[in-house]
Amino acid sequence: MRLDKSLPIPLYYQLAENLREEIESGALKPGAQLPSERELGEELGISRMTVRQAITYLAQKGTLVIKPGVGTFVAEPKFTYDALHLLGFTEEMMVQGRVVSSRVLEQAVVSPPNGVAAKLGLDGNARTIKIVRLRLEQDTPLLLETIHIPATFAPRLEKQDLARNSLYALLESKYDIVLKRACQTFEATTANEYEAHLFDIALHAPMLLSEGVTFSESDVPVEHFKAVYRGDRFKFELASQRNAWVNDLAIAPRISLVLENER
């Protein structure tokens, strides 16, 4: 590992990038312990403060884990969420060979917020089934999701066991609702007090917020969803293609990332 002091790139950033490359190449494996700040500083000819700045930077991104009084370790790989294919969280994790669980925090028939009702095309008297679940892997909270489904589409869905069953699989098997596509946005956010407590993370820790609507095969809005993901445990995978109309797109205003998912 070498640092070039003649470059205008800060030394801490060079060190962070070198460490990240070693992790991505497999030279440093998940769970591996890094040398101490003093050892790294002496090896590279830089100050402990610079080493600490690089380690803190990578820890904030979820690449390293700092255990006070113990040391610094390579974090487990982030979950990759395929944003272009319409899969439920349980299905997505199964594809990756992971076992997940759910903790149902709320499951009831409610009057939806006006904004949710509008996006689902419902009138003011309509009711929805509200489902709030904390999704976990090996008892580690990963995301908090809030879902609204028109009550007329799925009678008694509020009575179903959604702690152990996939919602999307249940909609297909019991209610004959086949989901086709979703339109959603992604944005960076931070953990509020409730989320920090629920996830057992620091207040204002980085989070990812996804919100949108899922449509059936007949293009009827079926589900409004909002999901808050741990920023240190997830990354999103997108495939992009350059088209002939790219020049028009380049000058268009951009506010947020909106994705159309197809099943």
C-alpha positions in Angstrom: 0.0 0.0 0.0 1.5 3.3 -1.1 0.5 6.9 -0.7 1.7 9.7 -3.0 2.3 12.9 -1.0 2.8 14.9 -4.2 -0.8 14.5 -5.3 -3.4 17.1 -4.4 -5.7 14.3 -3.1 -5.7 14.2 0.7 -3.7 11.4 2.3 -6.6 10.2 4.4 -8.7 9.8 1.2 -5.8 7.9 -0.6 -5.6 5.6 2.4 -9.3 5.1 2.5 -9.4 4.2 -1.2 -6.5 1.8 -0.9 -8.2 0.0 2.0 -11.5 -0.1 0.0 -9.7 -1.6 -3.0 -8.1 -4.3 -0.8 -11.5 -5.1 0.7 -13.2 -5.3 -2.7 -10.4 -7.4 -4.2 -10.7 -9.9 -1.3 -7.2 -9.2 0.0 -9.0 -8.0 3.2 -11.9 -10.3 4.0 -15.0 -9.6 6.1 -14.2 -9.8 9.8 -10.4 -9.2 9.3 -8.9 -6.9 11.8 -6.8 -3.9 10.6 -3.5 -3.0 12.1 -3.7 -0.3 14.8 -3.6 3.4 13.9 -0.1 3.6 15.2 1.1 0.6 13.1 -0.6 1.9 9.9 0.8 5.4 10.5 4.4 4.1 11.0 4.1 1.8 7.9 2.9 4.6 5.6 4.8 7.5 7.1 1.7 9.5 8.1 0.2 10.7 11.3 -2.3 8.7 13.5 -4.8 11.5 13.0 -4.7 10.9 9.2 -5.2 7.2 9.7 -8.0 7.8 12.1 -9.7 10.2 9.6 -9.5 7.5 6.9 -10.9 4.8 9.2 -13.7 7.1 10.4 -14.6 7.9 6.8 -14.9 4.2 5.9 -16.8 3.4 9.1 -19.4 6.0 8.2 -19.8 4.3 4.8 -20.3 0.9 6.5 -17.0 -0.5 5.0 -15.3 -0.8 8.4 -16.6 -1.5 11.9 -14.9 0.2 14.8 -15.1 -1.7 18.1 -14.0 0.6 20.9 -11.2 -1.0 23.0 -10.9 -3.9 20.6 -10.0 -2.6 17.1 -11.2 -1.9 13.6 -12.6 -4.7 11.4 -13.7 -5.2 7.8 -17.5 -5.1 7.7 -19.7 -7.7 6.2 -20.6 -7.0 2.5 -23.6 -4.8 2.0 -26.9 -6.3 0.7 -27.4 -5.6 -3.0 -30.9 -4.5 -3.8 -31.9 -5.0 -7.5 -34.0 -2.0 -8.1 -34.9 -3.0 -11.7 -36.8 -6.2 -10.8 -40.0 -6.2 -8.8 -39.2 -8.5 -5.9 -40.4 -8.3 -2.3 -37.8 -8.0 0.4 -38.1 -11.7 1.3 -37.8 -12.8 -2.3 -34.8 -10.5 -2.9 -33.0 -11.9 0.1 -33.8 -15.5 -0.8 -32.2 -14.9 -4.2 -29.0 -13.9 -2.4 -29.2 -17.0 -0.2 -30.0 -15.1 3.0 -32.6 -15.9 5.7 -34.6 -13.0 6.9 -37.4 -12.5 9.4 -40.0 -9.9 10.1 -41.4 -8.2 13.2 -44.9 -6.8 12.6 -45.3 -3.5 14.4 -48.8 -2.7 13.0 -51.3 -4.5 10.9 -54.8 -3.0 10.8 -57.6 -1.5 8.7 -57.2 2.3 8.7 -58.2 5.5 7.0 -55.1 6.3 4.9 -53.4 9.7 4.8 -54.7 11.9 2.0 -51.5 11.6 0.0 -51.5 7.8 0.1 -55.2 7.7 -0.8 -54.5 10.0 -3.8 -51.7 7.9 -5.1 -53.8 4.7 -4.8 -56.7 6.4 -6.6 -59.0 6.1 -3.6 -61.8 8.4 -2.4 -62.0 10.0 1.0 -64.1 7.2 2.6 -61.9 4.3 1.4 -60.0 2.2 3.9 -56.6 0.5 3.5 -54.8 -2.3 5.3 -51.8 -0.7 6.9 -48.8 -3.0 7.5 -45.7 -1.8 9.3 -42.8 -4.3 9.5 -39.3 -4.3 10.7 -37.2 -6.6 8.5 -34.2 -8.4 10.0 -31.4 -10.8 9.1 -30.0 -12.8 12.1 -31.7 -10.4 14.5 -30.1 -7.4 12.9 -32.7 -4.7 11.8 -32.2 -3.8 8.1 -35.2 -1.9 7.0 -38.5 -0.5 8.2 -41.4 -0.7 5.7 -44.9 0.9 5.8 -47.4 -0.4 3.3 -51.0 0.5 2.4 -53.2 -1.8 0.3 -56.9 -1.0 -0.5 -59.0 -3.1 1.9 -61.4 -4.1 -0.9 -58.5 -5.8 -2.8 -57.5 -8.1 0.0 -60.3 -8.8 2.6 -59.0 -9.9 6.0 -55.4 -9.4 5.0 -55.0 -7.8 8.4 -55.5 -11.2 9.9 -52.8 -13.0 7.9 -49.4 -14.0 9.3 -47.1 -11.4 7.8 -44.3 -12.1 10.2 -43.5 -15.4 8.5 -45.0 -15.0 5.0 -44.1 -13.0 2.0 -46.7 -10.3 1.3 -46.3 -10.5 -2.5 -46.5 -14.3 -2.5 -49.7 -14.1 -0.3 -51.3 -11.5 -2.7 -50.8 -13.9 -5.6 -51.8 -17.1 -3.9 -54.7 -16.0 -1.8 -56.0 -12.9 -3.6 -55.1 -13.6 -7.2 -53.3 -10.2 -7.4 -50.2 -10.4 -9.7 -48.0 -7.4 -9.4 -46.3 -6.2 -12.6 -44.5 -2.9 -12.0 -43.6 -0.3 -9.5 -42.7 3.4 -9.7 -40.6 4.6 -6.9 -38.1 7.2 -5.8 -34.9 6.9 -3.7 -33.3 9.6 -1.6 -30.8 9.9 1.1 -32.0 10.6 4.6 -30.9 10.2 8.2 -32.3 8.2 11.2 -34.7 10.1 13.5 -35.0 9.2 17.2 -37.5 6.4 16.6 -35.6 4.8 13.8 -32.3 5.1 15.7 -33.9 3.3 18.6 -35.5 0.7 16.5 -32.4 -0.1 14.4 -30.0 0.4 17.4 -27.9 2.8 15.5 -26.8 6.4 16.1 -29.2 9.3 15.8 -28.9 10.9 12.3 -27.1 7.8 10.9 -27.2 7.6 7.1 -30.4 5.9 5.7 -32.0 5.4 2.3 -35.6 6.2 1.8 -37.7 4.5 -1.0 -41.3 5.4 -1.6 -43.7 4.5 -4.4 -46.7 2.6 -5.8 -46.9 -0.9 -7.1 -49.3 -1.8 -9.9 -51.1 -5.0 -10.9 -51.0 -6.6 -14.3 -54.1 -4.6 -15.3 -52.2 -1.4 -14.2 -54.3 -0.8 -11.1 -52.4 0.7 -8.2 -52.4 -2.0 -5.5 -49.8 -0.9 -2.9 -48.3 2.3 -1.6 -45.0 1.6 0.1 -42.4 3.5 2.1 -39.2 1.8 3.2 -36.3 3.1 5.2 -33.0 1.1 4.7 -29.9 1.2 6.8 -27.4 3.2 4.7 -24.5 1.1 6.0 -25.9 -2.2 5.0 -27.5 -1.6 1.5 -26.4 -0.6 -1.9 -28.7 -0.4 -5.0 -28.0 -1.9 -8.3 -29.1 -0.2 -11.5 -28.5 -0.8 -15.2 -28.2 2.2 -17.4 -28.3 2.5 -21.2 -27.4 5.6 -23.3 -30.1 6.3 -26.0 -30.4 8.7 -28.9 -32.4 11.2 -26.9 -29.6 11.6 -24.4 -29.0 15.2 -25.4 -32.6 16.1 -24.5 -32.3 14.2 -21.2 -29.0 16.0 -20.3 -30.7 19.4 -20.1 -33.8 18.2 -18.3 -34.0 19.2 -14.6 -33.2 16.4 -12.1 -34.6 16.4 -8.6 -34.8 12.7 -7.6 -34.3 9.3 -9.0 -37.5 7.7 -10.1 -37.5 4.0 -11.2 -40.0 1.9 -13.0 -39.7 -1.7 -11.8 -41.1 -4.5 -14.0 -41.7 -8.0 -12.9 
